[in-house]
Amino acid sequence: MTGTPPPQHSARFQRTLTTPKIVFIIIAAAAPLAAMVFTVPLALAIGTGPGVPAMFLFAGLTLLCFSAGYAAIARRISHMGGFYTHIAHGLGRRAAAGAGLLAVLAYNAATVGVLGAFAYFTQSVAAAHGLDLPWQAWAGLGLLLVGMLGYREADLSARLLSLCMVCEIAILVALDIAILARHGGTALPAASFAPHAVLAPGLGVSVMFGFASFLGFESAALYGEEAKAPHRSVPRATVIAVLVVASFYALTSWVAVGALGPERVRAQAADHLGDLFFRLSDGYLGNPATVTMQVLLCTSLFASWLALHNAANRYMYALGRDGLLPGSLHTTHTGHGSVHRASVIQTVFSTVTVALFAAAGLDPYVNMSTSMLGLGTLGIILLQALASVAVIGYFRHRREGRWQTVIAPALGALGLITAAILVVSNFDVLTGTTDPVVTALPWLLLIVAGLGVALASWLRSARPDRYARLGGATAPAPPAAPVGDPSGSLSQAAP
């Protein structure tokens, strides 16, 4: 078993992350409680209604296929560059450069989007309990905390994220148990998996929300240089996270359908939307549990924000190391062993964005959160699809298990491309607005990716030594692409 070593000038990180810690980071990024409170009611109301639980299973199975291929390549390549590195070895340096800049944009946008949701809902929850502060104050407090934690080593964030994740899942499990105890088997209606419910009008919207709810699950790839045994822990953590999240989402949404009734669930969800799960909690657990759920919603969003902040930092660090972003980003703290400079830049970017939205008098959720989360979600789904194709490219000359290296990643890529098409076609639904400025945001992803490809092409001719390092390669770049390899593939440099 081999792996691509980091460049010789790369810093040494403290290898403190174990499989459970990486699982906590991944699941925290997906924000299970926030996904249930916001995404499920929307999917129930304007998607397939009682058929929504099946969509979570479909998304989970697709991402399991993706994870099978990802696990195969992660056993050989473990870099902080994550999918950027995998795409370089499977599809070539130029494709990787485009994907790398796409990843930086997507993760930074998603981070700002969750920031807006955190500020909005924390302000709302706190005001309901007597602490009425403007959303900008909560955004500032969150920025301070996330910036401090991002400045430190990943292990500290992992410990905090594990606490947040356990608490938010515990409250939803308690709700599931309460509903099952009261209704028994009727809380799990077979109608949710009947063909007429699964294939009902709104199927595309449900699939879109299903994939959007897994936001950030792929971030395990970014912690390869900080894991104790990356060739084992990173792929294992990804598979475990997909299984846990998919099972949890499907079960909780299924129980919610049973509690509301398959015939009434669409109307109930449309009437109550973001309050739907709070009303269920009031009815089955009581008001104290609902207050707890509201507080945990805020911590869930904070945990997701921190996890996405750390993911964005690591992409910026990796691209700074390879010269696609300023080299100053490729710096680690001498004491903490953290990507502190990239963390500071991400915090400054988020702060400036919040200041601009606040100065314009825009709403942190309706304007900032939905648009930025929509952009980030689409970008990350595209990144996952490219990574699936890269697995096939990486193993095309290697005789290994066809399921893991060809069939599973091909199925994963097909499902992810379908999800990306659905997100683009329903972008106004995902963002909640028909504003032409917002609906045009997907073009920004293509522009940024194109700039990355153009930059790599320029480096190939003007800075061949830097071009040779793209994606973690250390072999010198050839003067011209050989016949049959127009992309500048890393097949020779890859293990």
C-alpha atoms as one frame of an Amber mdcrd trajectory, in Angstrom:
protein
   0.000   0.000   0.000   1.422   3.358  -0.982   0.435   6.969  -0.735   1.514
  10.190  -2.309   3.753  11.997   0.151   3.281  15.690   0.725   5.826  17.993
  -0.844   9.087  18.252   1.024   8.378  21.836   2.041   5.037  20.852   3.600
   4.600  21.368   7.322   4.222  18.480   9.713   0.833  18.309  11.386  -0.076
  16.812  14.711  -1.658  13.468  13.807  -4.317  13.462  16.514  -7.505  12.654
  14.580  -8.948   9.161  14.952 -11.828   7.624  12.995 -14.502   8.663  15.564
 -13.226  12.250  15.623 -13.355  12.503  11.845 -16.876  11.030  11.890 -17.938
  13.744  14.342 -16.461  16.451  12.096 -18.254  15.078   9.031 -21.665  14.670
  10.650 -21.404  18.067  12.359 -20.883  19.681   8.940 -24.158  18.127   7.756
 -25.963  19.694  10.775 -28.538  16.892  11.303 -30.884  18.920  13.513 -30.857
  21.924  11.179 -31.473  19.610   8.214 -34.498  18.075   9.927 -35.944  21.397
  11.093 -35.554  23.264   7.788 -35.057  20.833   4.917 -37.549  18.079   5.736
 -40.617  20.379   6.103 -39.815  22.033   2.756 -39.378  18.651   1.065 -42.637
  17.430   2.598 -44.512  20.567   1.519 -43.288  21.092  -2.055 -41.603  17.760
  -2.778 -43.033  14.275  -2.711 -44.762  14.603   0.682 -44.911  11.172   2.360
 -42.317   9.844  -0.115 -39.518  12.049   1.286 -37.931   9.293   3.469 -37.263
   7.251   0.316 -35.374  10.209  -1.153 -33.005  10.253   1.804 -32.324   6.561
   1.235 -31.719   7.201  -2.454 -29.269  10.004  -1.656 -27.584   7.806   0.940
 -27.202   4.857  -1.465 -25.783   7.163  -4.133 -23.261   8.586  -1.693 -22.385
   5.079  -0.507 -21.480   4.228  -4.115 -19.415   7.383  -4.187 -17.796   6.405
  -0.868 -16.815   2.967  -2.196 -14.719   4.525  -4.930 -13.467   7.246  -2.637
 -12.309   4.647  -0.100 -10.295   2.874  -2.808  -8.380   6.014  -3.795  -8.082
   7.337  -0.228  -6.167   4.189   0.767  -3.469   5.276  -1.677  -3.584   9.071
  -1.535  -4.077  11.051   1.685  -3.467  14.768   1.335  -4.962  17.862   2.917
  -5.928  18.729  -0.669  -8.824  16.257  -0.467 -10.717  15.935  -3.728  -8.423
  18.453  -5.409  -5.601  15.922  -5.025  -7.741  12.955  -6.085  -8.958  14.776
  -9.195  -5.371  15.664 -10.082  -4.345  12.009 -10.033  -7.456  10.816 -11.855
  -8.273  13.565 -14.359  -5.099  15.626 -14.631  -3.589  18.759 -13.171  -5.680
  21.227 -15.144  -8.968  19.641 -14.116  -7.674  19.621 -10.539  -6.824  23.328
 -10.648 -10.362  24.130 -11.762 -11.818  21.824  -9.119  -9.572  23.312  -6.435
 -10.738  26.881  -7.019 -14.308  25.572  -7.299 -13.888  23.943  -3.877 -12.533
  27.147  -2.310 -15.503  29.142  -3.613 -18.073  26.488  -2.659 -16.826  25.938
   0.894 -16.392  29.640   1.603 -19.892  30.325   0.274 -21.359  27.483   2.360
 -19.557  28.797   5.439 -21.065  32.255   4.984 -24.465  30.695   4.340 -24.444
  28.771   7.615 -23.129  31.880   9.375 -26.223  33.779   8.230 -28.547  31.003
   9.377 -26.796  30.845  12.762 -27.075  34.598  13.300 -30.731  34.716  12.249
 -32.013  31.794  14.291 -29.881  32.504  17.345 -31.266  36.048  17.372 -34.815
  34.672  17.063 -34.420  32.025  19.779 -32.649  34.394  22.185 -35.248  37.134
  21.656 -38.054  34.668  22.403 -36.443  34.061  25.786 -35.750  37.671  26.717
 -32.302  38.353  25.224 -33.044  40.627  22.271 -29.802  41.442  20.448 -29.410
  42.302  16.744 -28.358  39.497  14.430 -25.100  41.322  13.743 -24.097  40.856
  17.402 -24.635  37.093  17.213 -22.743  36.977  13.921 -19.849  38.842  15.554
 -19.795  36.510  18.560 -19.876  33.477  16.282 -17.093  34.861  14.106 -14.928
  35.370  17.182 -15.480  31.824  18.446 -15.103  30.143  15.058 -12.008  32.202
  14.313 -10.418  31.226  17.628 -11.206  27.525  17.185 -10.087  27.511  13.547
  -6.788  29.078  14.613  -6.097  26.085  16.845  -5.460  22.451  15.958  -8.278
  20.359  14.428  -8.434  18.092  17.493  -9.902  20.898  19.606 -12.649  21.539
  17.074 -13.311  17.796  16.825 -13.958  17.548  20.573 -16.424  20.442  20.521
 -18.140  19.169  17.384 -18.577  15.726  18.923 -20.415  17.241  21.897 -22.704
  19.314  19.664 -23.428  16.378  17.374 -24.276  13.963  20.192 -26.671  16.477
  21.765 -28.552  17.356  18.580 -28.954  13.723  17.550 -30.033  12.762  21.074
 -32.977  15.191  21.076 -34.198  13.914  17.698 -33.791  10.278  18.763 -35.852
  11.094  21.867 -38.567  12.511  19.596 -38.458   9.426  17.368 -38.805   7.129
  20.377 -41.703   9.165  21.790 -43.605   8.995  18.509 -42.934   5.280  18.098
 -44.008   4.620  21.694 -47.333   6.379  21.150 -48.204   5.106  17.673 -46.345
   1.830  17.404 -46.053   0.421  13.906 -48.331   3.081  12.407 -45.509   5.595
  12.990 -43.679   3.863  10.136 -46.237   3.967   7.285 -45.575   1.739   4.283
 -47.037   4.510   2.116 -43.704   6.365   2.290 -42.107   3.725   0.089 -45.049
   3.027  -2.203 -44.203   3.727  -5.876 -46.966   6.324  -6.249 -45.556   8.290
  -3.283 -41.887   7.993  -4.233 -42.529   9.014  -7.864 -45.075  11.714  -7.041
 -44.924  15.274  -8.397 -42.087  17.180  -6.762 -39.643  14.274  -7.138 -36.865
  16.547  -8.376 -37.261  18.910  -5.443 -37.150  16.048  -2.941 -34.008  14.583
  -4.515 -32.402  18.025  -4.458 -33.145  18.545  -0.767 -32.042  14.987  -0.034
 -28.554  15.591  -1.414 -28.353  19.098   0.045 -28.866  17.619   3.520 -25.549
  15.733   3.244 -23.570  18.952   2.787 -19.968  18.551   3.931 -19.974  14.756
   4.404 -17.015  14.414   2.013 -14.728  16.627   4.112 -12.917  13.627   5.653
 -10.544  13.776   2.683  -9.196  17.098   3.958  -7.864  15.646   7.210  -5.534
  13.029   5.736  -2.398  14.759   7.031  -3.887  15.184  10.521  -5.219  11.634
  10.969  -3.321   8.988  12.912  -3.887   6.315  10.262  -5.268   8.181   7.232
  -5.367   5.231   4.819  -7.779   3.473   7.188  -9.520   6.167   9.217 -10.436
   8.573   6.402 -12.326   6.084   4.168 -13.861   4.355   7.190 -15.063   7.671
   8.615 -16.676   8.611   5.302 -18.589   5.340   4.996 -19.670   5.412   8.649
 -20.846   9.006   8.329 -22.922   8.272   5.224 -24.538   5.243   6.861 -25.328
   7.126  10.074 -26.631  10.281   8.395 -28.702   8.482   5.747 -30.267   6.104
   8.279 -30.952   8.905  10.719 -32.511  11.232   8.127 -34.664   8.477   6.635
 -35.906   7.242  10.026 -36.645  10.667  11.506 -38.465  11.911   8.399 -40.383
   8.600   8.204 -41.484   8.878  11.830 -42.544  12.486  11.221 -44.716  11.327
   8.314 -46.250   8.700  10.609 -46.949  11.244  13.357 -48.636  13.696  10.971
 -50.319  11.088   8.784 -49.404  10.361   5.143 -52.625  12.000   3.923 -52.118
  15.210   5.924 -48.343  15.548   5.969 -48.072  17.824   2.926 -50.647  20.313
   4.231 -49.255  20.229   7.786 -45.723  20.861   6.558 -46.864  23.730   4.309
 -48.721  25.358   7.225 -45.882  25.154   9.766 -42.583  24.735   7.832 -39.741
  25.708  10.227 -41.983  25.210  13.264 -43.058  21.708  12.261 -40.549  19.780
  14.387 -40.964  22.181  17.287 -44.711  21.481  17.236 -44.018  17.748  17.149
 -41.663  18.168  20.107 -44.319  20.109  22.033 -46.853  17.364  21.408 -44.649
  14.355  22.156 -41.901  15.582  24.515 -43.246  18.754  26.101 -42.236  22.409
  26.105 -38.917  22.005  28.008 -37.702  19.620  25.311 -38.806  22.075  22.622
 -36.818  24.874  24.243 -33.842  22.518  24.376 -34.326  21.691  20.704 -34.364
  25.387  19.829 -31.089  25.953  21.671 -29.557  22.870  20.078 -30.627  24.163
  16.674 -28.315  27.133  17.272 -25.446  24.893  18.402 -26.080  22.626  15.396
 -25.670  25.558  13.049 -22.568  26.693  14.931 -21.056  23.214  14.671 -21.772
  23.082  10.931 -20.266  26.550  10.522 -17.082  25.513  12.333 -16.748  22.278
  10.331 -17.191  24.088   6.998 -14.803  26.846   8.120 -12.131  24.214   8.787
 -12.789  22.546   5.430 -12.441  25.854   3.562  -9.179  26.537   5.413  -7.650
  23.258   4.333  -8.494  23.757   0.683  -6.944  27.226   0.803  -3.865  25.807
   2.530  -3.460  23.078  -0.098  -3.875  25.470  -3.021  -1.474  27.925  -1.399
   1.057  25.100  -1.137   0.716  24.385  -4.855   0.800  28.017  -5.990  -2.846
  28.321  -7.127  -3.472  30.744  -4.254  -0.977  33.046  -2.489   1.821  31.001
  -0.953   1.366  32.771   2.387  -1.703  30.573   2.961   0.600  27.556   3.097
   1.687  28.259   6.658   1.119  26.338   9.866   1.285  27.617  13.404   4.492
  26.567  15.123   2.738  25.826  18.410  -0.702  24.563  17.383   0.235  22.851
  14.121  -2.841  24.465  12.574  -3.547  26.177   9.254  -3.926  29.426  11.175
  -3.277  31.876   8.356  -5.911  30.323   6.095  -8.299  30.409   9.065  -7.690
  34.130   9.550  -8.305  34.816   5.841 -11.566  32.832   5.924 -12.685  34.735
   9.040 -11.872  38.077   7.395 -13.785  37.037   4.264 -16.821  36.086   6.346
 -16.617  39.305   8.368 -16.470  41.492   5.264 -19.398  39.615   3.717 -21.507
  40.064   6.851 -20.601  43.762   6.987 -21.665  44.253   3.354 -25.009  42.499
   3.838 -25.635  44.416   7.070 -24.724  47.772   5.503 -27.141  47.059   2.646
 -29.913  46.305   5.146 -30.372  42.765   3.805 -31.794  39.866   5.779 -29.198
  37.383   7.099 -31.361  34.372   6.248 -33.601  35.306   3.312 -30.814  37.121
   1.451 -27.426  35.936   2.709 -27.947  32.399   3.986 -30.128  30.965   1.232
 -28.100  32.378  -1.674 -24.705  31.427  -0.259 -25.851  27.961   0.844 -27.379
  27.360  -2.572 -24.112  28.310  -4.274 -22.035  26.212  -1.862 -24.313  23.176
  -2.095 -24.209  23.116  -5.892 -20.431  23.576  -5.926 -19.839  20.735  -3.486
 -22.136  18.360  -5.396 -20.211  19.143  -8.601 -16.946  18.529  -6.737 -18.213
  15.141  -5.547 -19.253  14.185  -9.084 -15.801  15.100 -10.438 -14.163  13.097
  -7.646 -16.223  10.027  -8.609 -15.101  10.295 -12.226 -11.520  10.808 -11.010
 -11.612   7.457  -9.209 -12.400   5.735 -12.510  -9.605   7.666 -14.203  -7.082
   6.864 -11.485  -7.702   3.107 -11.612  -8.174   2.782 -15.371  -4.770   1.125
 -15.802  -4.862  -0.817 -12.542  -6.470  -4.228 -12.245  -8.319  -3.958  -8.960
 -11.836  -4.684  -7.763 -14.148  -3.417 -10.509 -16.971  -2.684  -8.081 -14.962
  -0.182  -6.038 -12.992   1.326  -8.898 -15.489   1.425 -11.781 -19.084   0.398
 -11.082 -19.690   2.092  -7.716 -18.030   5.418  -8.627 -19.873   5.412 -11.980
 -23.205   4.977 -10.182 -22.198   7.646  -7.678 -21.233  10.057 -10.460 -24.539
   9.422 -12.255 -26.554  10.139  -9.114 -24.520  13.236  -8.264 -24.762  14.645
 -11.795 -28.523  14.105 -11.601 -28.586  15.948  -8.283 -26.543  18.827  -9.745
 -28.956  19.159 -12.673 -31.902  19.196 -10.264 -30.254  21.851  -8.093 -29.611
  24.086 -11.110 -33.144  23.633 -12.453 -34.653  24.275  -9.010 -32.149  26.870
  -7.807 -34.929  29.376  -7.105 -36.635  26.797  -4.876 -33.408  25.999  -3.020
 -32.593  29.680  -2.443 -36.179  30.841  -1.945 -35.940  33.704  -4.451 -36.327
  34.424  -8.155 -33.959  37.398  -8.013 -31.943  37.192 -11.262 -28.709  38.042
  -9.418 -29.164  34.993  -7.174 -30.405  32.633  -9.878 -27.319  33.525 -11.954
 -24.916  32.445  -9.177 -24.312  28.944 -10.641 -22.471  30.629 -13.523 -19.934
  31.872 -10.980 -18.905  28.270 -10.294 -18.167  27.668 -13.988 -16.248  30.940
 -14.271 -14.055  30.147 -11.259 -13.408  26.583 -12.450 -12.495  27.917 -15.893
 -10.046  30.369 -14.332  -8.394  27.464 -12.509  -7.975  25.505 -15.752  -6.567
  28.601 -17.489  -4.138  29.245 -14.635  -2.872  25.662 -14.745  -2.414  25.901
 -18.511  -0.323  29.047 -18.050   1.742  27.401 -15.305   2.440  24.451 -17.601
   4.290  26.659 -20.048   5.550  29.507 -17.832   6.231  27.767 -14.493   6.653
  24.037 -15.193   8.154  23.415 -11.743   5.035  24.791 -10.057   2.797  22.975
 -12.519   4.520  19.710 -11.615   3.506  20.133  -7.963  -0.204  20.593  -8.611
  -2.259  18.019  -6.806   0.621  16.804  -4.627   2.794  15.527  -7.483   6.539
  15.694  -7.079   7.683  14.351 -10.446   8.851  16.984 -12.973   6.270  17.991
 -15.522   6.925  16.939 -19.112   7.455  19.741 -21.646   4.315  18.737 -23.506
   1.453  16.342 -22.951   2.185  12.945 -24.491  -0.042  11.549 -27.210  -3.219
  10.163 -25.734  -2.874  12.240 -22.525  -4.035  15.750 -23.472  -5.083  16.581
 -19.928  -1.619  16.324 -18.451  -2.615  13.357 -16.301  -0.643  12.431 -13.219
  -0.665   8.762 -14.092   3.123   8.619 -14.007   3.471  10.552 -10.790   0.629
   8.807  -8.992   1.419   5.761  -6.876
